[in-house]
Amino acid sequence: MQTGFALQRDTGITQPSEVQEDVSTIFNSVFNVELALTPEAINTVYEVRYQVYCIDRSFEDPNCFHDKRERDSYDPRSAHALIRHRITGDSVAAVRLVLSGDNPERADFPMEGPCVPHMDQHAKNAIAATPRHRIAEISRMAVSREFRRRLNEDQSVSGISEHAYYSDAENGKRAMPYISLGLFAAILQMSVRHGITHWMAVMEPAQLRLLKRFGVEFDHVGPIMEYHGKRRPAYTEAASLVEGIRRRRPDVWSLITDGGRYLPAEPELKRSERRVA
């Protein structure tokens, strides 16, 4: 898969231009976000996941998926998305948003049982106070093996390390948004579509640090724990996270929200408080 990108390594020296790059323009010149709304697109998501979770990392047994499409019981009540390379149309990455479904009060989320109990009481209270139908779990973030190989990031499921950045071989510009930012754009589009106001996720520590570097900061982050490798559980209100990005990194905000086209709804409690005031 020819991406037009080459990998460079962070030398530890921060160049002034590094904070001046417009990540939205650079990302959108190479990739596009696609919501998986057709059976064909959803099958592509499952194929990317099979390669990453069954073959590359062996988190799931490939013998359970004879059609080479990894899926589980949460998928029927999930929204799915892809990141594609604009020139080739190749699938670069996939992500899903697990929703509460038709029975929110009875629905669980994949990380809820294994991870949420390890978070502090403040985080647990925040989760308990949020209407279940407004919560979604960011799940199955996966970058294709071929793309990760080109980035020399084969040891990471997400394909991201803190010390890697892209170089656009066609025009010489460094493309600062890591693929995680493109996946976050997909997550936001799905969230707006389904009325989600809060996100939970369990992520690699390096990925959380990288997101924070680009202004993406979760309200609650739990301790490092063993969950398909070293992971940290996180929980946040979507609107406040996106507003924080707008203040800290307008270019990243532009990428994630598509120039303000996709903005998450505020929680119902906040809206009612504003009306009273």
FENZIWO-V571381 format. One record per residue. RES is the residue in one letter. SS is DSSP state (a for helix, b for strand, c for the rest). PSI is psi in whole degrees, -180 to 180 (999 if undefined). D_FIRST is the distance of its C-alpha to the first C-alpha in Angstrom with 2 decimals. Layout:
<<RES SS PSI D_FIRST> <RES SS PSI D_FIRST>>
This chain:
<<M c 118 0.00> <Q c 115 3.79> <T c -16 6.18> <G c 10 9.25> <F b 143 10.56> <A b 153 12.18> <L b 136 14.33> <Q b 162 18.03> <R b 139 20.82> <D c 122 23.81> <T c -3 26.82> <G c -6 29.24> <I c 118 30.42> <T c 120 29.95> <Q c 145 29.64> <P a -37 31.53> <S a -14 28.64> <E a -35 26.73> <V a -2 28.89> <Q c -9 28.91> <E c 139 25.25> <D c 98 24.86> <V a -30 22.10> <S a -49 22.35> <T a -44 21.76> <I a -47 18.84> <F a -48 17.05> <N a -16 17.81> <S a -15 16.59> <V a -37 12.94> <F b 165 13.05> <N b 151 15.51> <V b 133 17.52> <E b 119 18.22> <L b 135 21.20> <A c 92 20.85> <L c -1 24.02> <T c 157 23.49> <P a -36 23.43> <E a -45 20.06> <A a -40 18.49> <I a -39 20.48> <N a -35 19.31> <T a -41 15.66> <V a -48 17.00> <Y a -34 18.76> <E a -42 15.81> <V a -45 13.91> <R a -40 17.33> <Y a -46 17.99> <Q a -42 15.05> <V a -50 16.13> <Y a -24 19.87> <C a -41 20.65> <I a -54 18.41> <D a -48 17.24> <R c -14 20.46> <S c 34 22.91> <F c -28 24.64> <E c 153 25.11> <D c 116 26.19> <P a -23 23.59> <N a -15 26.65> <C a -7 27.58> <F c 80 24.62> <H c -22 24.79> <D c 7 22.49> <K c 40 19.74> <R c 109 20.16> <E c 128 21.70> <R c 165 24.48> <D c -172 27.99> <S c -15 31.29> <Y c -18 30.30> <D a -38 27.60> <P a -25 30.17> <R a 34 31.48> <S b 154 28.22> <A b 147 26.15> <H b 153 22.35> <A b 159 19.54> <L b 154 15.78> <I b 126 13.73> <R b 151 11.16> <H b 126 9.02> <R c -43 11.56> <I c -46 10.10> <T c -23 7.58> <G c 3 9.58> <D c 147 7.14> <S b 117 9.48> <V b -40 9.25> <A b 165 12.86> <A b 157 16.11> <V b 154 19.79> <R b 158 23.13> <L b 109 26.60> <V b 122 29.34> <L c 167 32.38> <S c -17 36.01> <G c -158 36.23> <D c -18 39.49> <N c 72 41.60> <P a -42 40.70> <E a -20 43.65> <R a -10 42.82> <A c 139 39.06> <D c 170 37.58> <F c 150 34.26> <P a -43 32.16> <M a -8 32.96> <E a -52 36.50> <G a -50 38.43> <P a -28 36.73> <C a -45 36.06> <V a -39 38.34> <P a -20 41.54> <H a -7 40.44> <M c 163 40.26> <D c 169 43.42> <Q a -33 46.04> <H a -44 45.17> <A a -43 41.64> <K a -41 43.14> <N a -40 45.66> <A a -41 43.06> <I a -45 41.10> <A a -29 44.39> <A a -9 45.50> <T c 131 42.45> <P c 133 42.70> <R a -35 40.41> <H a -7 38.99> <R a -3 37.77> <I b 143 35.77> <A b 149 32.18> <E b 126 30.16> <I b 122 26.67> <S b 159 24.99> <R b 46 21.92> <M b 119 19.71> <A b 135 16.50> <V b 135 13.10> <S c 150 10.35> <R a -44 10.46> <E a -41 6.94> <F a -42 7.55> <R a -35 11.02> <R a -39 10.47> <R a -27 9.10> <L a -3 12.21> <N c 41 14.33> <E c 40 15.68> <D c -17 15.72> <Q c 2 19.38> <S c 129 19.11> <V c -42 18.51> <S c -14 17.90> <G c 21 15.56> <I c 135 18.09> <S c 162 20.72> <E c -21 23.49> <H c 9 22.76> <A b 143 19.15> <Y b 163 18.21> <Y b 157 15.51> <S b 123 16.01> <D b 109 14.86> <A c -18 14.30> <E c -34 15.37> <N c 6 18.74> <G c 1 19.40> <K c 144 20.08> <R b 131 19.45> <A b 100 17.84> <M c -27 20.27> <P c 121 19.43> <Y c 164 17.69> <I a -23 15.71> <S a -35 19.11> <L a -37 20.60> <G a -39 18.24> <L a -36 19.14> <F a -35 22.73> <A a -42 22.58> <A a -42 21.63> <I a -43 24.45> <L a -43 26.89> <Q a -44 26.21> <M a -38 26.82> <S a -43 29.87> <V a -41 31.43> <R a -32 30.96> <H a 10 32.77> <G c 32 35.35> <I c 135 34.24> <T c -15 36.08> <H b 144 35.27> <W b 141 32.28> <M b 153 32.34> <A b 158 29.52> <V b 121 29.15> <M b 160 26.66> <E c 140 25.94> <P a -40 28.42> <A a -36 25.82> <Q a -40 24.04> <L a -41 27.46> <R a -39 28.33> <L a -45 25.17> <L a -42 25.88> <K a -36 29.47> <R a -30 28.46> <F c 18 27.01> <G c 4 30.20> <V c 102 29.21> <E c 121 32.27> <F c 149 33.40> <D c -41 37.15> <H b 127 37.52> <V b 125 35.58> <G b -175 36.93> <P b 161 37.13> <I b 133 34.47> <M b 167 34.62> <E b 114 33.02> <Y c 91 30.88> <H c 49 27.75> <G c -178 27.99> <K b 122 29.68> <R b 160 29.62> <R b 128 31.80> <P b 148 32.95> <A b 154 33.16> <Y b 142 34.87> <T b 156 35.25> <E b 126 36.55> <A a -45 33.70> <A a -42 35.80> <S a -36 37.11> <L a -45 33.71> <V a -38 32.32> <E a -38 35.52> <G a -39 35.19> <I a -42 31.74> <R a -40 33.32> <R a -41 36.02> <R a -40 33.97> <R c 84 30.71> <P a -32 31.02> <D a -40 27.56> <V a -40 26.03> <W a -43 28.52> <S a -40 27.36> <L a -51 23.72> <I a -38 24.80> <T a 1 27.52> <D c 53 25.91> <G c 28 28.78> <G c 3 31.36> <R c -36 30.47> <Y c 110 29.93> <L c 131 32.69> <P c 148 33.80> <A c 148 37.38> <E c 151 39.96> <P c 149 41.63> <E a -37 44.74> <L a -42 47.03> <K a -39 46.00> <R a -41 46.54> <S a -36 49.99> <E a -38 50.93> <R a -36 50.17> <R a -39 52.32> <V a -42 55.20> <A c 999 55.01>>
